[in-house]
Amino acid sequence: MVPGPLLDSARRPCPRAAVDLGSSRVRASLPGLDVIVDLPSSVGAAAGRPPSPDTVRVGPIRYGAVTDVPGCIRLTRRTLREIDPMPELSEVLLGVPVAADRFQRHRAATAVQAATDCPVHTMQAPLAAAAGAGLDIADPRPRLVMDIGAGIIETVVIARARVLSARSIQYDPERVAGRPVPHLSEHLRERLAVTVHQVLGDLPSQQRVAARKGGLLLTGGGARMPSLPGRLTAEIGLTISVARDPSRATIRGLARICLSPAAWRQVVTTS
């Protein structure tokens, strides 16, 4: 659990929750209490029981998509109850991959709704990560973001709280103690620069120039790899910046949206 200054819920209600479901970690926040819970998303062979050292760890999320709805319900419920045993929620904002199709978004939202018993809205995870890294996602100037998770890497250009261009790479992450981690092979690292050029190439020339001027923001657990920023700088010729605490950028961004009425209206209307 990563706490902030806890506030008395009687003085500051927290009717909304933010949820980020990942192949490696699941994160949830009750923004009104300024607290984030960060737990492994893998579960043991026996539902609801901690896996033993000899148990092969599996999870209900792969490539950022829900593959096991009952397991996802249990995982979401357990994570939120780490914050509050009986949260009274009005709405949930859920981060989903840009690559998720309508069926995948619906399945994820349905699982979280079953866990929370309240309406669920979705937001594209790289857009949320940009907000969590401190970008003004409503800014009309295009910004380039690469979100490197365990199993999926998404590179996007955002502006006016929308994704203008996107490319996704799905991969099978390495496992440490049975859990997936965002370690990139040499082959994957070679694809990153190509992906950046493709995303920029999909834009009109004026937006492409503006996006290049803003540089590339790295978020997600894979952004911590020490050699990656220097290598990308050399290969794509852009200024590279890494979000503070990049693995939690998405959940921080979702939480910020929950606390901002104007941002909430904009995100929920366009999601």
ABEGO torsion letter per residue (X at the ends): XBBBBBBBAAABBBABBBBBBBAABBBBBBAAAGBBBBBBABBBABBGBBBBAABBBBBABBGGBBABAAAAAAAAAAAAAAABABBBBABBBBBBBAABBAAAAAAAAAAAAAAAGBBBBBBBAAAAAAAAAGBBAABABBBBBBBBBBGBBBBBBBBGGBBABBBBBBBBBBBBGGBBBBBBBAAAAAAAAAAAAAAAAABBAAAAAAAAAAEBBBBEAAAABAAAAAAAAAAAGBBBBBBBGAAAAAAAAAAAAAABAAAAAAAAAAX
